[in-house]
Amino acid sequence: MKAHRIFTKGQIVYSLLSSHNRPNVLLPVKGLIVDTAWDPVNPLYKIKIIKMYDNMKFLKTYFFDMNFRYEFDNRARKMPLKKEDFKTTRSLEERFNLEDMERFYVIVESVMCTKTKVDLEQLFEKVQFYIISKNLKEIRENAVRPFLKGSFSLDSTQEFDNRFKKGWADKFERSKIDINKYLASLN
């Protein structure tokens, strides 16, 4: 098992925010560690968000309804912000820097933090690949149910695999992942 990096107070980190009510929605951010806590499993960091890498449309769909821990020993809660008050990601980032900025700090596990943006992109890719694969497996299982009739019904997993290959083979060729091995892994 690969050890993860430990960061200290005052360091800039690139992190994936996850929430208690939407654990499969990960938000890539750049942040400043303002405090640390030593959890028995993973160190925890309280970060001030400096930069968000999603567009405002995505953030309005998910971020404003997500629950985050803001103190090490408190429950998760929604950010005290209204999505209607923000038109751009930049305006949201600026809001995080006003005098009451402590209200918007979030707690992040160390395994969701990286030193560089490139490392964050790689971590995000791995986690998103897993989440998408888990959802594809569930879609395939549901689409081939014999009682299902209609637009999403398929006769077999082979039919799903063939349709998947038609739509995604070029992406797998570029990523050097064998599409047949990938589809077999969904079993």
Secondary structure, 3 states (H helix, E strand, C coil): CCCCCCCCCCCEEEEEECCCCCCCCCEEEEEEEEEEEECCCCEEEEEEEEEECCCHHHHHHHHHHCEEECCCCCCEEECCCCHHHCCCHHHHHHHCCCCCHHHHCEEEEHHHEECCHHHHHHHHHHHHHHHHHHHHHHHHHHHCCCCCCCCCCCCCHHHHHHHHHHHHHHHHHHHCCCHHHHHHHCC
